[in-house]
Amino acid sequence: KGMKRKRGLTRAKGHTFDTDAGDHAESPFEAYRDIAPLLQSLAHHFYPQAGEEAKSRLRLYDPYYCAGRMVTYLARLGFTNVYNRNEDFYAVLANTKAKEAKQQQQQQQQQQQQQQQQQQQQQQQQQ
């Protein structure tokens, strides 16, 4: 709301954010099948005691939502812990950075207040 749309972006059917039509090329199932051995190896590396459950414990993140099929494709291969949502990754990132900056500012203010309190206590003890 209130933000101007970037040139060349439109609201694609089924999306909750503006998109570039040239960016919607979802990978086919075969591509995920090709990388499944690598993902399985990573899963067993990170969860060596999990056995066959290792694949479902491996958390995968794909910030670029097209049609959401990749979640289904990976689930067919045993990777069920996948984050790929119909959201604007760049807006989420900007919001996250803004929250982190605010938290950092609050922490700095708290530290300054603590230092001031310590200085006041030291001055009172010296009197």
Secondary structure, 3 states (H helix, E strand, C coil): CCCCCCCCCEECCCCCCEECHHHCCCCCHHHHHHHHHHHHHHHHHHCCCCHHHHHHHCCEECCCCCCCHHHHHHHHCCCCCEECCCCCHHHHHHHHHHHHHHHHHHHHHHHHHHHHHHHHHHHHHHC
